[in-house]
Amino acid sequence: MENVISFLGLERDEAGGGKQRPKRKCFVAYRFNDQGEGLATKLRRFLELLGFNVVTGRAFAPPSVSEKVKARMTEQAIVFAILTTGDDKTWIVQESMLGGVSGKPLFLLKEQAYEHNGGLLADHEYITFAALHIEATFVQVLEGLRELG
């Protein structure tokens, strides 16, 4: 395990020195269809192996969908948005912006076929992947997480 930690440039959670570590909690936004579920499952497993608690908007809650997502996202330290093709793109932009406005680091994982007109997300970097192959983003996700500390 020490070799893997060293190779990835990571530190153990129990490292002392009074250094404040970011909380390992994240929100993953994705389209609730078969493709989105499959991609989110792969990303969730990867993040859990890194020690993250992963939350999504999938599970039922009595409040409105927007209140539920906002409450769940607010409690997380990082936001991941999986951008895939489909009819309505408005919700993913809204969820992505909610994370960005609240000062949370935002990781945008974009399927190559996904098209958008820029707008509010135009100033953000994207990590692209070929359809169904979100694992191609994992090295860049590690780079981003390392940048965050």
C-alpha positions as CSV (number, residue, x, y, z in Angstrom):
1,M,0.0,0.0,0.0
2,E,2.9,2.4,0.8
3,N,4.2,2.0,-2.8
4,V,0.8,2.9,-4.3
5,I,0.4,5.9,-2.0
6,S,3.9,7.1,-2.9
7,F,3.4,6.4,-6.6
8,L,0.2,8.5,-6.7
9,G,1.8,11.3,-4.6
10,L,-0.8,10.9,-1.9
11,E,-0.5,11.0,1.9
12,R,-2.2,8.9,4.5
13,D,-5.3,10.4,6.1
14,E,-3.8,10.0,9.6
15,A,-0.8,12.1,8.7
16,G,-0.2,14.6,11.5
17,G,1.3,18.0,11.7
18,G,-2.0,19.8,12.3
19,K,-2.5,20.1,8.5
20,Q,-6.3,20.6,7.8
21,R,-7.4,18.1,5.1
22,P,-10.3,18.7,2.8
23,K,-13.3,16.5,3.7
24,R,-13.6,13.5,1.4
25,K,-17.2,14.0,0.5
26,C,-18.5,14.6,-3.0
27,F,-21.6,15.0,-5.0
28,V,-22.0,13.3,-8.4
29,A,-24.5,14.8,-10.8
30,Y,-25.5,12.6,-13.8
31,R,-28.4,11.9,-16.2
32,F,-30.8,9.3,-14.7
33,N,-30.8,6.9,-17.7
34,D,-29.0,3.6,-18.3
35,Q,-25.9,5.3,-19.7
36,G,-25.7,7.8,-16.9
37,E,-26.2,5.2,-14.2
38,G,-23.4,3.0,-15.6
39,L,-21.0,6.0,-15.8
40,A,-21.9,7.2,-12.3
41,T,-21.4,3.7,-10.9
42,K,-17.9,3.5,-12.3
43,L,-17.0,7.0,-11.0
44,R,-18.6,6.3,-7.6
45,R,-16.5,3.1,-7.2
46,F,-13.3,4.9,-8.2
47,L,-14.0,7.7,-5.7
48,E,-15.0,5.3,-2.9
49,L,-11.6,3.5,-3.5
50,L,-10.0,6.8,-2.9
51,G,-11.8,7.2,0.4
52,F,-14.6,9.5,-0.7
53,N,-18.2,9.4,0.6
54,V,-20.2,9.8,-2.6
55,V,-23.7,11.3,-2.7
56,T,-26.1,11.8,-5.7
57,G,-29.5,13.1,-6.2
58,R,-30.9,9.6,-7.1
59,A,-32.5,8.5,-3.8
60,F,-36.0,9.6,-3.1
61,A,-36.7,12.5,-0.7
62,P,-40.0,14.2,0.1
63,P,-38.9,17.8,-0.7
64,S,-38.8,19.2,-4.2
65,V,-36.1,17.8,-6.5
66,S,-34.3,21.2,-6.5
67,E,-34.4,21.4,-2.7
68,K,-33.2,17.8,-2.3
69,V,-30.3,18.3,-4.7
70,K,-29.3,21.6,-3.2
71,A,-29.3,20.2,0.3
72,R,-27.2,17.2,-0.7
73,M,-24.8,19.2,-2.7
74,T,-24.3,21.8,0.0
75,E,-23.0,19.1,2.4
76,Q,-20.3,17.9,0.0
77,A,-16.8,19.3,-0.5
78,I,-16.5,18.6,-4.2
79,V,-18.9,18.4,-7.2
80,F,-18.5,16.0,-10.1
81,A,-20.9,16.5,-13.1
82,I,-21.0,13.8,-15.8
83,L,-22.2,15.5,-19.0
84,T,-23.7,13.1,-21.5
85,T,-25.9,13.5,-24.6
86,G,-29.7,13.7,-24.2
87,D,-32.7,15.8,-24.7
88,D,-32.6,18.2,-21.7
89,K,-29.2,19.7,-20.7
90,T,-30.6,22.4,-18.4
91,W,-30.5,20.5,-15.2
92,I,-26.9,19.5,-15.4
93,V,-25.8,23.1,-16.0
94,Q,-27.9,24.2,-13.1
95,E,-26.4,21.6,-10.8
96,S,-22.9,22.3,-12.0
97,M,-23.4,26.1,-11.4
98,L,-24.8,25.5,-8.0
99,G,-21.6,23.7,-7.0
100,G,-19.5,26.4,-8.6
101,V,-21.3,29.3,-7.1
102,S,-21.0,27.8,-3.6
103,G,-17.2,27.8,-4.0
104,K,-16.9,24.1,-4.3
105,P,-14.3,22.6,-6.7
106,L,-16.2,21.5,-9.9
107,F,-15.0,18.5,-12.0
108,L,-16.8,18.4,-15.4
109,L,-16.5,15.0,-17.1
110,K,-17.8,15.5,-20.6
111,E,-18.7,12.8,-23.1
112,Q,-17.1,13.7,-26.4
113,A,-20.5,13.8,-28.2
114,Y,-22.0,16.2,-25.6
115,E,-22.5,19.6,-27.1
116,H,-23.2,22.9,-25.3
117,N,-23.2,26.5,-26.3
118,G,-20.7,27.6,-23.6
119,G,-22.7,30.0,-21.5
120,L,-22.2,29.7,-17.8
121,L,-19.8,26.8,-18.0
122,A,-17.7,28.2,-20.8
123,D,-14.8,29.2,-18.4
124,H,-14.5,25.7,-16.9
125,E,-12.1,23.0,-18.0
126,Y,-13.6,19.7,-19.1
127,I,-12.2,16.2,-18.9
128,T,-13.5,14.4,-21.9
129,F,-14.1,10.7,-22.5
130,A,-15.5,8.5,-25.2
131,A,-19.0,7.2,-24.7
132,L,-19.2,4.6,-21.8
133,H,-15.5,5.0,-21.0
134,I,-15.5,7.4,-18.1
135,E,-12.5,5.5,-16.6
136,A,-10.4,7.4,-19.2
137,T,-10.9,10.5,-17.0
138,F,-9.5,8.9,-13.8
139,V,-5.9,10.0,-14.2
140,Q,-7.0,13.6,-14.8
141,V,-9.4,13.4,-11.8
142,L,-6.4,12.3,-9.7
143,E,-4.4,15.3,-11.0
144,G,-7.2,17.6,-10.1
145,L,-7.6,16.1,-6.6
146,R,-3.9,16.4,-6.1
147,E,-4.1,20.0,-7.1
148,L,-6.7,20.5,-4.4
149,G,-4.4,18.9,-1.8
